[in-house]
Amino acid sequence: MTLELVDPAQLGLSATRLQMLMSALQREVDRKRLPGAVALVARHGKIALKSSVGFLNAATGEPMHEDARFRIYSMTKPVVSVATMMLVEQGLLVLADPLSKFLPEFAKQQVYSQREGEPELIAPLKAITIHDLLRHTAGMTYEFLGASAVHRQYGQLRFGARDKTLSELTAQLAQVPLLFQPGTVFEYSRATDVLGRVIEVVSGQSLPAFLDEHIFEPLGMRDTGFSVAPAFHGHIAEPFARDPDGGMQMKVNDVRTEVALASGSGGLVSTAADYARFLQCMLGRGQFDDVQLLGPRTVDFMTTDHLGDIPVAATGSRNMLPPGHGFGLGFAVRKSLGATAEPGSAGSYYWGGLAGTAFFVDPALDMFACLMIQAPNQRDHYRALFRHLVYAAVND
């Protein structure tokens, strides 16, 4: 399957309305709020739209390339989640396995608590499991999601510097208290970094080597990895040097050189065409052409809600799951129509990255879409705009 580009009308999509999407993105470029973008919409195994606007690098005036490399940050998480489930299907992992079975340093991790206003460390009521890591109920967090003592400890470890290996990162993370009791709260976190290390221990391969051999090479994702080869440095999409809305501009990862940390949470670089192959594999319930990464029931299991009545933490995580949504194993999952301000079918799933990249998969419509941008502070606006205009193009 080549994911060939065809007339949108063959796929039940409006060419006119897809052009309205690109015109809307072009207006944002003209307003100097968006450096550039690549948009891709596919349905029924064919591509209806693959188009670019704006600049690869606004500072140099280089036009956007359709094969531009984008820092996809947390769109790394679904890939690592799939890799984890591949090990489950090989019988090398069980979701109920305690994390300490593979990383013993987590056996003594405690939970931060307060009694009568005084901080204390208490024993966890249950062990962190692989299931908890996949659905972000491990009790871990991110340094940027709050200002508690635990968040400050995360910040002091400078994980963002990327000068630690996964082994060093997880060893240090095991020394930091958990923010919540395992299994009790959804808190978006560095759990997928920990999963990356579990993959290394179980497989005997580095995380980059495992992903290359078992996902990227089979799917033909030749332009995806943790850094960009020198021959393609001229294809890296860049954000504005200064935030167009006057905010604090996020410093993005330097992907021109290899770093120690192959972050399972947010380290990958990819293209719209490469990530589309991964999304088509998910939409195909684990299969792309003659390549099968996962069984169809495993993909169904991953893309259903795994939180149930588990609450979302009253931190930055609350903004990540809109009403009517839950979280599966690496993906946010829509549970019902309505309830939120964005269109989508029940059963659709999605995620995005810190610099603005985003995707959604809608099995009910046999459709997926991917937006590649590098606009960190404006990401929520463009994700909503993209979602609305893609659904507006569906004619059946």
Secondary structure, DSSP 4 states (H G I P E B T S, - for coil): ----B--GGGGTB-HHHHHHHHHHHHHHHHTTS--EEEEEEEETTEEEEEEEEEEEETTTTEEPPTT-BEE-GGGHHHHHHHHHHHHHHTTS--TTSBGGGT-GGGGG--EEEEETTEEEEE--SS--BHHHHHHT-SS---GGG--SHHHHHHHHTTGGG--S-HHHHHHHHTTSPBSS-TTS-B---THHHHHHHHHHHHHSS-HHHHHIIIIIHHHT-TT-BSS--GGGGGGB----SS-TTSSPPPPPP--SS--S---TTT--EE-HHHHHHHHHHHHTTSEETTEESS-HHHHHHHTS---TTPPBPSSGGGGGS-TTEEE-SSSEEE-SSSSSSS---TT-EEEE-TTS-EEEEEGGGTEEEEEE---GGGHHHHHHHHHHHHHHTB--
